[in-house]
Structure formats: structure tokens, C-alpha cells
Amino acid sequence: DGGITQSPKYLFRKEGQNVTLSCEQNLNHDAMYWYRQDPGQGLRLIYYSQIVNDFQKGDIAEGYSVSREKKESFPLTVTSAQKNPTAFYLCASRGTDSNQPQHFGDGTRLSIL
Amino acid sequence: EDQVTQSPEALRLQEGESSSLNCSYTVSGLRGLFWYRQDPGKGPEFLFTLYSAGEEKEKERLKATLTKKESFLHITAPKPEDSATYLCAVTTSGSARQLTFGSGTQLTVLP
């Protein structure tokens, strides 16, 4: 079945540590996105990529980094510079037409130890 | 700045009690309005896309409508399995590649 796989489901970060969240899709979508969701809030865009080897900052990119070396993969690194990383992180992808809906993975919940 | 506001924040219904969720938007140049359903601990699941005022889409007990200022998600005779958070999001002429989300309505349907 085609879809988006995020791993791990739960992740714990120690102070000063960088952690990487995985996102893989087999939908053959060009565009991929990372969002952060905090309790009672909507999704906020961290980074997005329209094509391999290219990505743009979203509204809350500070303290995060991404790479897009393969069409299927869009990993997100939460760096030690992100002072409040505890949140639910969602990855999404979309086809070429911007009128198409984004499809989401089932998220990674990141907590601070 | 594009803004999307959803109301109410939370809604409790008895099984079979129909109601509507609201999504109002202030954007320049709406391209599309999207409704998603999100279950706890899961990613949002796509429901509908609406493109122009007057458009309606239906799926089982759900019906989405769109005006020039807002969208409604009507739930007819809801069942407990309809309990979830419903999110709406928009794309605009200025940011066609990005979704701007509202904060969602948490719906609870009691048996």
C-alpha cells in the first residue's frame, strides 16, 4: 500500500542532543513537508521541499534542519538550538498539482528527558 | 497575513444529534479549502477539498460547504466513531504550495 512512514513513533531527547526524525513516502510525490503540532494548536510549517536537493524554510524553521537527497525521503533534524522541542511532528507529501491535498504520516512524538 | 479560525474549539453531541463546525478565513486569493479528520496520536486524514463559493461535497454523514468567508462541516446523525478533531486548512494565491491550518474543533459524540 502506498503511504507515508514516520519513525520512530516516540523519541526522547537529552539536553544538548540533536535527534533526527525519519519520513519516507512511496507515493511518488515531489513535494514533502514537516509540521509541528502543539496541544490545542493547528499545524505549523517547519520546512518544505518541492524537489530533490531543494528545500525552503517555513514559519518556524529556527532550531531545525532538513535534507532531501532522495525523492522518497525527507528527514528532519531537531538541533540543540531548538529550546522547546517537545511536540508532535508530522510529515506530509503531495503530488505535483498544488490543488491536490497533502497526505500525512502518523507522526513522531518528541519529548525531553 | 492569512488567518484561519475554527469554532467551536470543542463540541459534545449525543449520538444522532446533528450539528455544524465552522471554519472562517481571512486570506488574499483563496485557491482551495481542505478539511481533515485527526484521531488522537495519528496524522490528519484528508476528507474534502472545496475550491469556489457555493461548492458542496459529501461523504457518508459529512457535508462540507463553502462561502466567500467561511466553510461549514455539517455532521448529520453522528455516531461515536465520528469523534475526532476536525481541521481545516487553506491554500492561497500567495502561497499555493503551503497549507495554513486552523486550530481545529474537537468533536465528541456520546452514545
Interface residues (C-beta under 8 A of the other chain):
Chain A: I4 Q6 A31 Y33 G40 Q41 G42 L43 R44 L45 Y48 Q50 G58 L90 A92 S98 N99 P101 Q102 H103 F104 G105 D106 G107 R109
Chain B: V4 E9 R31 G32 F34 Y36 G41 K42 G43 P44 E45 F46 T49 Y51 L87 A89 T91 A96 R97 Q98 L99 F101 G102 S103 G104
